[in-house]
Amino acid sequence: MTGWIDAHHHLWDLEAVNYPWLMARGVERFFGDPTPIQRNYLLREFRSEAAPCGVGASIHIQVGAKNGLDEARWVQAVADTNPDWPMAQVVFCDLTSADLPARLDTFQALPTVRGVRQIVGRAPGEDAQTGTNSLLDDPRFLDGLKEAGRRDLSFDLQLIPELIGKTTRILAQASNTRVALCHAGSPHDRTRAGLKSWAQRLRALSDLPHVSCKLSGLGMFDHNWTPDSIRPIVEICLEQFGPERVMFGSNFPVDKLYGNYASLVQAYRDLVPAEAQSAVFRETAAHFYDLEVP
């Protein structure tokens, strides 16, 4: 199968855009040691890994630049100079900003922009330090979600299972905003009990028809992952959301720390039933992000 869409990956040029977390040497992150990826990761390298696996288009997701607009403009320039690689992008914008409409106007002047991501939760320890969970208590966050939806912008949701219940109650009030759940909701506890708890919590999100799910980033909490170790996550996501609301994402180059692209694709190819693959690897993302792929 060819013409797949990678619905979740990153690029960065450390000379063009300031990424504080990529500049901070020797700092452990929730997904492990970032040292091997604290270097430029450009479209040429990403394509060299993805294209041989049948991927022919992608969605770039913001990745912690100091200035989200600088990153978005750089990604737009990459897309403009590589018209043979269809690429849309999800940008960072603080949905609680007092001048949110003006900020979104600026982002939407870029043709590749399809949505916004503002991380709610990464991992328990890191979230306790950054205070990102406080977004859920800020009424401006819900207002911002609604404003994004009015503009036909989607929202990429990154959180941890412990926050799903609270977040679901907020998202239910923004039913006109399409939501993509990143990394299957970050099930960080991979014990049998941990996965059972995650699956039970996930049901609330999957019951919202405007929420879709990404099979992405599963290596961040399982550095020695195998197809069998991620099988329960894949199966639960497909069962709860259905293939028409599930999409594949590599989370490269972050997940490159724990496996190569070909092995990742092969694992998903083996785990996703044949009748669901056209949706999971192409159609869901193409529709969600309004991306035309030859």
C-alpha positions as CSV (number, residue, x, y, z in Angstrom):
1,M,0.0,0.0,0.0
2,T,1.3,3.4,-0.9
3,G,0.2,7.0,-0.4
4,W,0.1,6.7,3.4
5,I,-0.1,9.8,5.6
6,D,2.0,10.2,8.7
7,A,-0.4,12.2,10.9
8,H,2.1,13.1,13.6
9,H,5.8,13.9,13.1
10,H,8.2,16.8,13.8
11,L,10.9,18.6,12.0
12,W,13.4,21.2,13.3
13,D,16.3,23.3,12.2
14,L,18.2,24.6,15.2
15,E,19.7,27.4,13.2
16,A,16.3,28.7,12.0
17,V,14.1,28.3,15.1
18,N,14.8,28.4,18.9
19,Y,13.7,25.2,20.6
20,P,14.7,25.6,24.3
21,W,14.3,21.9,25.1
22,L,16.5,20.9,22.3
23,M,19.2,23.4,23.4
24,A,19.2,22.2,27.0
25,R,21.9,19.6,27.2
26,G,21.9,16.8,29.8
27,V,18.2,17.3,30.8
28,E,16.2,14.1,31.0
29,R,12.7,14.4,29.5
30,F,9.6,12.3,30.2
31,F,10.3,10.2,27.2
32,G,14.0,9.6,28.1
33,D,17.3,11.1,27.1
34,P,16.9,13.4,24.1
35,T,20.6,13.7,23.4
36,P,20.6,11.7,20.1
37,I,17.9,13.9,18.6
38,Q,19.3,17.3,19.7
39,R,20.4,18.0,16.2
40,N,18.7,19.2,13.0
41,Y,16.0,16.9,11.7
42,L,14.9,18.1,8.3
43,L,12.4,17.0,5.7
44,R,15.1,15.3,3.6
45,E,15.9,12.9,6.5
46,F,12.3,12.3,7.4
47,R,11.4,11.5,3.8
48,S,14.3,9.1,3.4
49,E,12.9,7.1,6.3
50,A,9.1,7.5,5.6
51,A,8.9,7.3,1.8
52,P,10.4,3.8,1.4
53,C,7.6,2.6,3.8
54,G,4.8,3.9,1.5
55,V,4.3,7.3,3.2
56,G,3.8,10.1,0.8
57,A,2.4,13.0,2.9
58,S,2.4,14.1,6.5
59,I,1.2,16.4,9.2
60,H,3.8,18.4,11.1
61,I,3.0,18.9,14.8
62,Q,4.4,21.8,16.8
63,V,7.3,20.7,19.0
64,G,8.1,23.3,21.7
65,A,9.6,26.2,19.9
66,K,10.2,29.3,21.9
67,N,8.0,31.2,19.4
68,G,5.2,29.2,17.8
69,L,4.8,31.7,15.0
70,D,8.5,31.4,14.1
71,E,8.1,27.6,13.9
72,A,4.9,27.8,11.8
73,R,6.5,30.2,9.3
74,W,9.5,27.9,9.0
75,V,7.3,24.9,8.4
76,Q,5.4,26.8,5.8
77,A,8.7,27.6,4.0
78,V,9.6,24.0,4.1
79,A,6.3,23.0,2.5
80,D,6.6,25.8,-0.1
81,T,10.0,24.6,-1.2
82,N,8.9,20.9,-1.3
83,P,5.6,20.9,-3.3
84,D,6.0,17.3,-4.1
85,W,5.5,16.4,-0.4
86,P,2.0,17.3,0.7
87,M,2.2,18.6,4.3
88,A,-0.1,20.4,6.6
89,Q,0.7,21.6,10.1
90,V,-0.6,22.0,13.6
91,V,0.8,25.0,15.4
92,F,1.2,26.1,19.0
93,C,-1.1,28.9,20.1
94,D,-2.1,29.7,23.7
95,L,-5.9,29.4,23.6
96,T,-6.1,31.4,26.8
97,S,-4.5,34.5,25.1
98,A,-6.4,37.8,25.4
99,D,-5.6,38.5,21.8
100,L,-6.5,35.0,20.6
101,P,-8.5,36.1,17.5
102,A,-5.6,38.2,16.2
103,R,-3.1,35.4,16.8
104,L,-5.3,32.9,15.0
105,D,-5.7,35.3,12.1
106,T,-1.9,35.4,11.7
107,F,-1.6,31.7,11.8
108,Q,-4.4,31.1,9.3
109,A,-2.6,33.4,6.8
110,L,-0.3,30.4,6.4
111,P,-1.9,27.9,3.9
112,T,-0.6,24.8,5.6
113,V,-2.2,25.5,9.0
114,R,-5.0,23.2,9.9
115,G,-5.1,23.1,13.7
116,V,-3.6,24.1,17.1
117,R,-1.9,22.1,19.8
118,Q,-1.5,23.2,23.4
119,I,-0.3,20.4,25.6
120,V,-2.5,19.6,28.6
121,G,-0.4,16.7,30.0
122,R,2.9,15.0,29.1
123,A,3.7,12.7,32.1
124,P,2.9,13.0,35.8
125,G,6.3,14.2,37.0
126,E,6.8,16.7,34.3
127,D,3.3,18.1,34.5
128,A,3.7,18.7,38.2
129,Q,6.6,21.0,37.4
130,T,5.2,22.8,34.4
131,G,1.7,23.3,35.6
132,T,0.1,22.6,32.2
133,N,-2.8,20.8,33.9
134,S,-4.0,24.2,35.1
135,L,-5.4,24.8,31.6
136,L,-8.3,22.6,32.5
137,D,-9.3,25.0,35.2
138,D,-9.1,28.1,33.0
139,P,-12.5,29.1,31.4
140,R,-10.5,30.8,28.7
141,F,-9.3,27.5,27.5
142,L,-12.8,26.3,26.7
143,D,-13.5,29.6,25.0
144,G,-10.4,29.2,22.9
145,L,-11.4,25.7,21.9
146,K,-14.7,27.0,20.7
147,E,-13.0,29.8,18.8
148,A,-10.8,27.3,17.0
149,G,-13.8,25.3,16.0
150,R,-15.6,28.4,14.6
151,R,-12.6,28.9,12.4
152,D,-12.6,25.2,11.3
153,L,-9.3,24.7,13.1
154,S,-8.8,21.4,14.8
155,F,-7.2,20.8,18.2
156,D,-4.5,18.2,18.9
157,L,-4.9,17.0,22.4
158,Q,-2.0,15.6,24.4
159,L,-2.7,14.5,27.9
160,I,-2.3,11.6,30.3
161,P,-5.0,9.1,31.3
162,E,-5.5,10.7,34.7
163,L,-6.8,13.8,33.0
164,I,-9.1,12.2,30.6
165,G,-12.3,12.5,32.7
166,K,-11.9,16.2,33.4
167,T,-10.9,16.9,29.8
168,T,-13.8,15.0,28.4
169,R,-16.2,17.2,30.3
170,I,-14.6,20.3,28.7
171,L,-14.5,18.9,25.2
172,A,-18.1,17.9,25.4
173,Q,-18.9,21.7,25.5
174,A,-16.9,22.3,22.4
175,S,-18.6,19.8,20.1
176,N,-17.9,21.9,17.0
177,T,-14.2,21.6,17.3
178,R,-12.6,18.5,15.8
179,V,-10.1,17.0,18.3
180,A,-7.2,14.6,17.6
181,L,-6.1,12.7,20.7
182,C,-2.3,12.4,20.4
183,H,-0.4,9.2,21.3
184,A,-3.6,7.3,22.2
185,G,-3.9,9.3,25.4
186,S,-0.3,8.5,26.6
187,P,-0.9,5.2,28.5
188,H,2.3,5.5,30.6
189,D,1.5,2.6,32.9
190,R,1.9,-0.5,30.7
191,T,1.0,-3.0,33.4
192,R,-2.1,-5.0,32.9
193,A,-3.9,-2.9,35.5
194,G,-2.5,0.3,34.0
195,L,-3.8,-0.5,30.6
196,K,-7.2,-1.6,32.0
197,S,-7.5,1.8,33.7
198,W,-6.5,3.7,30.6
199,A,-9.0,1.8,28.5
200,Q,-11.8,2.5,30.9
201,R,-11.0,6.2,31.0
202,L,-10.5,6.3,27.2
203,R,-14.1,5.2,26.7
204,A,-15.4,8.6,27.8
205,L,-13.3,10.4,25.1
206,S,-14.2,7.8,22.4
207,D,-17.9,8.4,23.1
208,L,-17.5,12.0,21.8
209,P,-18.0,11.8,18.0
210,H,-15.8,14.8,17.3
211,V,-12.8,13.2,18.9
212,S,-10.4,11.0,16.8
213,C,-7.3,9.1,18.0
214,K,-3.7,8.8,16.9
215,L,-1.7,5.7,17.1
216,S,1.5,7.5,17.8
217,G,4.2,8.0,20.4
218,L,3.8,4.5,21.9
219,G,7.5,4.1,22.4
220,M,7.8,7.1,24.7
221,F,6.7,5.0,27.7
222,D,7.9,1.6,26.4
223,H,11.4,2.0,25.2
224,N,11.7,-1.7,24.4
225,W,8.4,-2.0,22.7
226,T,7.5,-4.9,20.5
227,P,4.4,-5.5,18.3
228,D,3.0,-7.7,21.1
229,S,3.5,-5.0,23.8
230,I,1.6,-2.4,21.9
231,R,-1.0,-4.8,20.5
232,P,-3.5,-4.1,23.4
233,I,-3.3,-0.3,22.8
234,V,-3.9,-0.7,19.0
235,E,-6.8,-3.1,19.5
236,I,-8.5,-1.0,22.1
237,C,-8.2,2.2,20.1
238,L,-9.6,0.5,17.0
239,E,-12.4,-1.0,19.0
240,Q,-13.4,2.2,20.8
241,F,-13.0,4.8,18.0
242,G,-13.4,2.6,14.9
243,P,-11.0,2.9,12.0
244,E,-12.7,5.9,10.6
245,R,-11.5,7.9,13.7
246,V,-8.0,6.4,14.1
247,M,-4.9,7.5,12.3
248,F,-1.2,6.5,12.2
249,G,1.5,8.8,13.3
250,S,5.2,8.0,13.7
251,N,6.1,10.7,16.3
252,F,9.5,10.9,14.6
253,P,12.2,11.8,15.4
254,V,11.2,11.4,19.1
255,D,10.2,7.7,18.7
256,K,13.3,7.3,16.5
257,L,15.0,7.0,19.9
258,Y,13.4,3.6,20.3
259,G,13.1,2.0,16.9
260,N,13.5,2.7,13.2
261,Y,10.7,3.8,10.9
262,A,10.5,0.6,8.9
263,S,10.0,-1.5,12.0
264,L,7.3,0.9,13.3
265,V,5.4,0.7,10.1
266,Q,5.7,-3.1,9.9
267,A,4.3,-3.4,13.4
268,Y,1.3,-1.3,12.6
269,R,0.8,-3.1,9.3
270,D,0.7,-6.4,11.2
271,L,-1.5,-5.2,14.0
272,V,-4.1,-3.2,12.0
273,P,-6.6,-5.5,10.2
274,A,-6.3,-5.3,6.4
275,E,-9.9,-3.9,6.0
276,A,-9.0,-1.0,8.3
277,Q,-5.7,0.0,6.9
278,S,-6.9,2.4,4.2
279,A,-8.7,4.4,6.9
280,V,-6.0,4.3,9.5
281,F,-3.0,5.0,7.2
282,R,-4.7,7.5,4.9
283,E,-8.3,8.4,4.8
284,T,-8.9,9.4,8.4
285,A,-6.0,11.8,8.4
286,A,-6.7,13.1,4.9
287,H,-10.3,14.0,6.0
288,F,-9.4,15.3,9.5
289,Y,-6.7,17.6,8.3
290,D,-8.1,18.4,4.8
291,L,-5.0,17.2,3.1
292,E,-5.1,16.2,-0.6
293,V,-2.8,13.4,-1.4
294,P,-2.2,12.2,-5.0
